[in-house]
Amino acid sequence: MEVSVGTKFRKDFGRPGIFSGEVVTSYPPEKPGSPDLFGVRYEDGDEEDLTRDELVALLATNPKAANASQIRSKAASTKKRGASSVGGEAPKAAGKRAKSVSGSKKSSWGGSDADECLGGGVVEAMARAEAKARALREAARPAKKRKTSNGGAGPGSQRGGGEGVSEWIGDGSWEGLEPPTREQVTEALLAMGNTWPTQVRPNVSDKAVQGMCLGMVNALTAGLRVSLASRRCPEVTKLVVAFCLATLPEASPAFKFSSVQINYNYAGEIVRRLPYPHPLNFCSHPSLFLVCPPPLFFSSSAPVFGLCPRSAKRHVDGNNMGPSYITSLGQHSGGELWTADMGIIDPKDKWCKFNGKLEHETQPFEGTRISFILFTHNACEELTSDVVADLQALGFTAGDTCRQRDPGNVDESDFDAFFAKHRTEHPPPVGVGMVAVECAGYACGRGAAWVSYDTGPLPAKIYKAPKKRGEEVAQASARALCYLEEAADKKAGTGKPSAAARKAAVLGIAQSNAEASRSFAVGEGGGEGVVVQSFPKNRVGLHVVELKLKLKAKAQQEGLELVATRRFDLYNRAEATAEFAAWVDQLPVGHVVCIAISDTAIAKKRPMEETVYDALRKLGAPAPDTPVVGYRNPFVFLGAKGLPPGQAQFLLDKRAQSKTVLRVDARIISAANEKPKGGAGQGVVITEVKNSSISARDQCPYREKEGWVFKNCTAVKR
């Protein structure tokens, strides 16, 4: 079946409905062996790229159904007749459905769902900007050896075409050339005139705004990929990214970005001249604001400053990791950015850093304003290798494949059996100062976690075990009986255990609550105690155990002592971020902190705030490029207040749906005898580190092979 420019078809998008489309552009294969691509435009103005095979399949089926306009007309006619439904839907629902049809494929902040809408004249305008950007690159002089404002990071990271890079990127790059200036970038973008792509972003404006997202987006019909704007304008993308890399105050890895949101005259103008008297001048509607108060004396014919609608909304960014940079170009006044934590910042002709996960709002302005927002998409590490290669060729500094899904599934009952056996075969370490942290994420039987620490010599008082004890406590008591009997027999020189040993066999849980349980066992050293702190599965947030060293006279180490057990629910409570940071700040130097998760640390749409990473660095986490903890990533941390950056143990599996059980063992020793300047020291040192992480998928039965299907974490027979 022949496919060419002008071919018309219909495509079923499921619940939104069936849309008529037309082939408007054809592209050559991106690389040898790749399928032909065709740019198609739907009746609502949206566009996407389809392969020849996809179009042939659509032409073969040619579904028949009402389009958005027909749904609206049916809803309107039924409402007139007073009928209760339209095609099985109530009039209100039918109207809502028609609305969702017309806007279901539009883009939102950060290119999160689709690319920009390219209406009439926009493609030609983008072609003018592309030609201007190419001419600027070809006319650029070779770069002189000089230090750039960001510490040496320039456009040299652009590598143009190469192995694994799409053909549309081309071979040209800004590497080795003088970086573009702010004036050159503005000139290239203004070549589009007022005909810019539009984006539907209901979180920032009630109407479509002019702008485009360069770099990585999450397209509704194509998934994670390079945006349509960058694919149509690779030279413009290289120009913008080269300018950003040359002028940013922070270089990678201190700041990485996968996307650049460009806004054109977003938020409207500041001034509307109205004759007095005018009804708007005395209106107090909340969507209006007073630019300048009316004069005390005025003439009814004199044009003066009045009121104008506020078109910008206060909002947070949905797919932004948080740290972002903003700058504005063009001849304008006003246009500052209000932020929830820093107040008003002015990004005109300079870069300003802000947190996109906190509320912010563009202030009114006058003139022509083009703003750049550099950010890291929260899915930038879930990309394919081809998308990563394209982003790097364009100069973007963020993008990886490390968070792709860990394949396979693990049944919850299978994992519970494996985890119990694994813990028996690999018990908590024994010895003065020994500590262990082990955890698994939600994909492993809905999570699991425990922390163990050696308390040193047994206390004089023997606690009586509770009447109700789980299997874990019974196992601990059995170990206690075995070791104590052996120690007592050696000391007494008899073949029978002493009465004290028999009494000690009832050692069990010393404390329990809704969040955790403690079990008490006896170490192999004959008189050393190991406490295991277990946490329930499917409990979100960070499980934290705070410990401190027990020291005798002359700083002789005796063991570890529990200070507190806490859970910081970063998943449900936004204020938990500040609570965790405040808790770390008040910790005494030398206190040991063990962190584990038994489901997920954070929500899928709300990444961990930079405040949490700053707090972890105070406990010895790697700096400045601290690994990013993602949704349902297994995460283990062992550090101490005052440890230098990089000396803590930070274990993380970034893969989505990870089946890894993370485990780290270490010994905590005192550094009290070291007397640093100023009277403050790190307090402790982490030594004898052992990482014994293991994949639960490799240890559990392969249920899919046996014909089972998975619903969440449970295998179900077909």
Buried (B, 14 or more C-beta within 10 A) or exposed (E): EEBEEEBEBBBEBEEBBBBBBEBBBBBEEBBEEBEBBBBBBBBBBBBBBBBBEBBBBBBEEEEEEBBBEEBBEBBBEBBEEEEEEBEEBBBEEBBEBBBBBBBBBBBBBBBBBBBBBBBEEBBEBBBBBBBBBBEBBEEBEEBEEEEBBBEEBBBBBBBBBEEEBBBBBBEBBBBEBBBBEBEBBBBBBBBBEEBBBBBBBBEBBEEBBBBBBBBBBBBBBBEBBBBBBBBBBBBBBBBBBBBBBBBBBBBBEBBBBBBBBBBBBBBBBBBEEBBBEBEBBEEEEEEBEBBEEBEEEEEEEEEBBBBBEBBBBEBBBBBBBBBBBBBBBBEBEBBBBBBBEBEEBEBBEEBBBBBBBBBBBBBBBBEBBBBBBBBBBBBBBBBEEBBBBBBBBBBBBBBBBBBBEBEBBBBBEBBBBBBBEBBEEBBBBBBBBBBBBBBBBBBBBBBBBBBBBBBBBBEEEEBEBEEEBBEBBEBBBEBBBBBBBBBBBEEEEEEEBBEEBBEBBBBBBBEBEEEBBBBBBBBBBBEBBBBBBBBBBBBBBBBBBBBBBBBEEEEEBBBBBBBEBBBBBBBEEEEBBBBBBEBBEEBEBBBBBBBBBBBBBBBEEBBBBBBBBBBBBBBBBBBEEBBBBBBBBBBBBBBBBBBEBEBBBBBBBBBBBBBBBBBBBBBBBBBBEEEEEEEEBBBBBBEEEEEEBBBBBEBBBEBEEEEBEBEEBBBEEE
